[in-house]
Amino acid sequence: MRFIGAFELDDDIVAVQPGDPLKVAGPDVQGVKAADGIEIHQPIEMIQETRTIRMITLRNATATDLEQLARIENEGFSQAEAASKEAFAERIRLIPDTFIVAEREGEILGYINGPVIGTPYITDDLFKEIKTNPKNGGYQSILGLAVSKKVRGRGIAKLLMKKWEELAQQNEREGITLTCKEELAAFYEKQGFVNRGRSESQHGGGVWYDLVKLIIY
């Protein structure tokens, strides 16, 4: 499955959904069409500026992504914390529906992944063994969220989080759960997560905090 995710205008990331009308100024973008048929029109009121448009798509990860995924994982996590290629391959095989990558022109910019679990908190056994996702219910976990160091601070993580919440709502999950280091808690709190305090997780020998966002219907 392939999702339209966003388009990039120079350093700006603008999220879109299938069927959204897009208007972008500049002679270089008139009549451009996205992969799913979205047409990008030049507005009547011209802005005297030329900007480069590059589509960012969100799609399910595949086995051919493993090299890029491993590189980004090792940029963002210590050796003790980082998932192995084998772990990624297992997640792609068992939970492809909840392993999403952000891609631009064939390059993976970031990803988010994790299984659906029955409890509101992540346990360390999930980093070793997971099961296929139930169709509905449960808590959507985040075992990994990482962005290439080349594009950090440009909204990719927020774009992936937005898609994650949409998937959770579509599949009637009770909430989204993750663990993170103390210094990252504020980022997730701004996305609506509640810090439930220090986690029992000892993954990678680190100190982690449980953060949960309940889904409101």
Rosetta blueprint (number, residue, H / E / L):
1 M L
2 R E
3 F E
4 I E
5 G E
6 A E
7 F E
8 E E
9 L E
10 D L
11 D L
12 D E
13 I E
14 V E
15 A E
16 V L
17 Q L
18 P L
19 G L
20 D L
21 P L
22 L E
23 K E
24 V L
25 A L
26 G L
27 P H
28 D H
29 V H
30 Q L
31 G L
32 V E
33 K E
34 A L
35 A L
36 D L
37 G L
38 I L
39 E E
40 I E
41 H E
42 Q L
43 P L
44 I L
45 E L
46 M L
47 I L
48 Q L
49 E L
50 T L
51 R L
52 T L
53 I E
54 R E
55 M E
56 I E
57 T E
58 L E
59 R E
60 N E
61 A L
62 T L
63 A H
64 T H
65 D H
66 L H
67 E H
68 Q H
69 L H
70 A H
71 R H
72 I H
73 E H
74 N H
75 E H
76 G H
77 F L
78 S L
79 Q L
80 A L
81 E L
82 A L
83 A L
84 S L
85 K H
86 E H
87 A H
88 F H
89 A H
90 E H
91 R H
92 I H
93 R H
94 L H
95 I L
96 P H
97 D H
98 T H
99 F E
100 I E
101 V E
102 A E
103 E E
104 R E
105 E L
106 G L
107 E E
108 I E
109 L E
110 G E
111 Y E
112 I E
113 N E
114 G L
115 P L
116 V E
117 I E
118 G L
119 T L
120 P L
121 Y L
122 I L
123 T L
124 D H
125 D H
126 L H
127 F H
128 K L
129 E L
130 I L
131 K L
132 T L
133 N L
134 P L
135 K L
136 N L
137 G L
138 G L
139 Y E
140 Q E
141 S E
142 I E
143 L L
144 G E
145 L E
146 A E
147 V E
148 S L
149 K H
150 K H
151 V H
152 R L
153 G L
154 R L
155 G L
156 I H
157 A H
158 K H
159 L H
160 L H
161 M H
162 K H
163 K H
164 W H
165 E H
166 E H
167 L H
168 A H
169 Q H
170 Q H
171 N L
172 E L
173 R L
174 E L
175 G E
176 I E
177 T E
178 L E
179 T E
180 C E
181 K L
182 E H
183 E H
184 L H
185 A H
186 A H
187 F H
188 Y H
189 E H
190 K H
191 Q L
192 G L
193 F L
194 V E
195 N E
196 R E
197 G E
198 R E
199 S L
200 E L
201 S L
202 Q L
203 H H
204 G H
205 G H
206 G L
207 V L
208 W L
209 Y E
210 D E
211 L E
212 V E
213 K E
214 L E
215 I L
216 I L
217 Y L
